[in-house]
Amino acid sequence: MRRMSSSDHLRFRPGDRVRVRVAYPIGHVRTPYYVRGKSGIIERFCGSFPNPEELAYARPGLPAMALYRVRFLQTELWTDYAGHAADILEAEIYQHWLQAEDVPS
């Protein structure tokens, strides 16, 4: 897959608090169920890439979409998490799945 370099439409910066949208569209989706509705912190912007949710159906996936690495506390994801309170999980999530934390889900 060719990496696109456009960052014209970036909505988030490292350190921004975000919430993953709660949505259950039919078809190929790259966002794991267990992070939907959960809050995290933008760790980095990974680049802009064709949308894999469209590529899965032989569509061009354009325009390219911003992809972010989002850091979640394990305790935010799993209510019965028994590990260290500071343990994290990082997931790469496309911008259209993210909302600023102050936006209700």
C-alpha positions in Angstrom: 0.0 0.0 0.0 1.4 3.4 -0.9 1.7 5.8 2.0 0.2 9.3 1.3 1.9 12.3 2.8 -1.0 14.7 3.0 -1.6 16.1 6.4 -3.9 18.9 5.4 -7.0 17.7 7.3 -5.5 16.5 10.6 -8.0 16.9 13.4 -5.7 15.7 16.2 -2.2 16.1 17.6 -0.2 14.0 19.9 -1.5 14.3 23.5 -5.1 15.1 22.4 -7.7 13.1 24.3 -10.1 11.3 22.0 -13.0 8.8 22.1 -13.6 6.1 19.6 -17.0 6.3 17.9 -19.6 3.6 18.8 -20.7 2.3 15.4 -21.3 -1.2 14.1 -21.4 -0.9 10.3 -21.8 -3.9 8.1 -18.8 -5.1 6.3 -15.0 -4.9 6.7 -14.1 -2.6 9.6 -10.5 -2.0 10.9 -11.5 -0.7 14.3 -11.6 -3.4 17.0 -14.9 -3.7 18.9 -13.2 -3.5 22.3 -12.0 0.1 21.7 -15.3 1.5 20.5 -16.7 4.0 22.9 -13.4 4.1 24.9 -11.2 7.1 25.6 -7.6 7.3 24.7 -4.7 9.7 24.0 -3.3 10.4 20.5 0.3 9.0 20.6 1.2 9.9 17.1 0.1 10.7 13.6 1.1 7.7 11.4 0.4 9.2 8.0 -2.4 9.3 5.5 -3.4 6.2 3.6 -6.2 4.9 1.4 -9.2 3.8 3.5 -8.8 0.0 4.0 -12.6 -0.3 4.7 -13.1 0.7 1.0 -10.0 -1.1 -0.3 -11.5 -4.4 1.0 -14.3 -4.0 -1.7 -11.9 -3.1 -4.6 -12.7 0.6 -4.3 -9.8 3.1 -4.5 -10.2 4.2 -0.8 -9.6 7.8 -1.7 -9.2 10.5 -0.5 -6.5 9.2 1.8 -7.4 9.3 5.5 -5.3 10.2 8.5 -4.2 7.3 10.7 -3.3 7.8 14.3 -1.8 5.6 17.0 -4.1 5.9 20.1 -2.9 4.8 23.5 -5.5 3.3 25.9 -5.2 2.3 29.5 -5.9 -1.4 29.8 -8.2 -0.6 32.8 -10.2 1.6 30.4 -10.7 -1.3 28.0 -11.3 -4.2 30.4 -13.3 -3.6 33.6 -11.7 -6.7 35.3 -8.1 -6.0 34.2 -5.9 -7.3 36.9 -2.5 -6.0 35.7 -0.7 -2.9 36.6 -2.9 0.3 36.5 -0.4 2.0 34.1 -0.5 -0.9 31.5 -1.4 0.3 28.0 -2.6 -0.9 24.7 -1.9 1.1 21.5 -4.1 0.7 18.4 -3.9 2.4 15.0 -7.2 4.0 14.2 -8.4 6.1 11.3 -9.5 9.6 11.9 -13.2 9.0 10.9 -13.5 6.7 13.9 -12.3 9.4 16.4 -14.0 12.2 18.2 -12.6 14.9 20.5 -13.1 13.7 24.0 -15.5 16.5 24.9 -17.9 15.3 22.1 -20.6 12.9 23.5 -20.5 9.5 22.0 
